[in-house]
Amino acid sequence: MGFPAVIDKRAEREKYGETKKQKQFMLTESASHILDRLAFDRRVTRSEAIEQLIREEAERRELSDDWKQESV
């Protein structure tokens, strides 16, 4: 399963008012396949799908920009 050729990855960089930075994490093979499907269905990259899912969950939980003040 591949991504549609019309996705412009450069257009996503400033979408949220900040530049994305490279992160690394591990997924099981099944979670990776699910991520592929979610990204494909949304017509976005895997990175953008993760960004959208995190932001949707944060909104659902009514989280705000409090994370900026928390130390991780």
C-alpha distance (Angstrom), angle and dihedral (degrees) to the residues before:
residue distance angle dihedral
M1 . . .
G2 3.79 . .
F3 3.75 137.3 .
P4 3.79 122.3 -99.2
A5 3.79 110.9 -97.3
V6 3.81 92.0 -125.5
I7 3.81 95.4 74.4
D8 3.81 110.0 113.9
K9 3.79 104.5 -157.5
R10 3.81 91.5 -170.1
A11 3.80 91.6 63.1
E12 3.81 91.0 64.7
R13 3.80 97.2 58.9
E14 3.80 98.5 85.9
K15 3.80 98.1 25.5
Y16 3.81 94.8 110.7
G17 3.80 98.8 38.6
E18 3.77 93.7 -98.3
T19 3.77 137.6 71.0
K20 3.78 118.1 -101.6
K21 3.79 116.1 -119.4
Q22 3.75 125.4 -152.9
K23 3.81 115.1 -99.4
Q24 3.75 130.5 178.7
F25 3.79 128.1 -144.7
M26 3.76 139.1 152.6
L27 3.81 128.6 -115.9
T28 3.76 133.6 -176.5
E29 3.78 114.8 -109.3
S30 3.79 91.3 -107.7
A31 3.82 92.9 50.8
S32 3.81 88.8 49.3
H33 3.80 90.6 54.0
I34 3.80 90.6 48.3
L35 3.80 89.7 50.7
D36 3.81 89.5 50.9
R37 3.81 90.1 53.0
L38 3.80 94.2 45.9
A39 3.80 91.1 49.6
F40 3.80 91.9 46.3
D41 3.80 92.8 49.2
R42 3.82 91.0 49.6
R43 3.82 91.7 44.0
V44 3.80 91.3 -126.7
T45 3.78 137.2 112.7
R46 3.79 121.7 -88.9
S47 3.81 88.7 -106.9
E48 3.80 92.3 53.4
A49 3.81 91.6 45.8
I50 3.81 89.9 55.4
E51 3.82 90.4 46.7
Q52 3.81 91.6 50.6
L53 3.80 94.4 46.0
I54 3.81 92.4 49.8
R55 3.80 92.5 47.4
E56 3.82 91.9 46.7
E57 3.80 91.1 51.6
A58 3.80 91.7 46.6
E59 3.80 90.1 51.7
R60 3.80 91.2 46.8
R61 3.80 89.6 53.5
E62 3.80 90.3 43.9
L63 3.77 92.1 -119.5
S64 3.77 114.6 161.7
D65 3.76 134.1 -171.8
D66 3.82 88.8 -59.7
W67 3.81 88.0 116.3
K68 3.81 88.8 73.9
Q69 3.79 89.4 66.2
E70 3.80 96.6 42.9
S71 3.77 120.8 88.0
V72 3.76 114.2 -132.7
